[in-house]
Amino acid sequence: MSKVRDIMTGGAECALTSDTLVEAAQKMRDLEVGALPICGEDNQLKGVVTDRDITVRAVAEEADPTKVTVGSLCPTVETVTIGADDSLDEALRTMTEHGVRRLPVIDGHDLVGMLTQADIARNCSDDDTAALVEAISRAPANG
């Protein structure tokens, strides 16, 4: 059976907790991604920021995206992750259970990539992909 590391998108770049929302949005634009892992000054994963977070939690609240930091959007609960050597079945269960479209992939304490709904769609069965999309569609808006 395949492991997460076999299909994940490697080389995930972090937004720092000290980055402004404008800096994070520019990095997303440049990397052509809709989410970035958030890392602290200690290089430890603190959360994930999405383009939706920037829009709904900052712009819609009329916050100044040149002053608000990514760190202020960090979740107060632990970020859901998946291990690089975990099975795809475990990844599907985790994404379904938490209603998330993307998971930071860790190897030990190191961030090594992101597993996205698109990675699943490209590499798993149509039934698995459909079940994941259905579960995520029913979940509250998460990453």
Buried (B, 14 or more C-beta within 10 A) or exposed (E): EEBBBEBBBEEBBBBBBEBBBBBBBEBBEEEEBEBBBBBBEEEEBBBBBBBEBBEEBBBEEEBEBEEBBBBEBBBEEEBBBBBBEBBBEBBBBBBBEBBBBBBBBBEEEEBBBBBBBEBBBEBBEEEBBEBBBEBBEEBEEBB
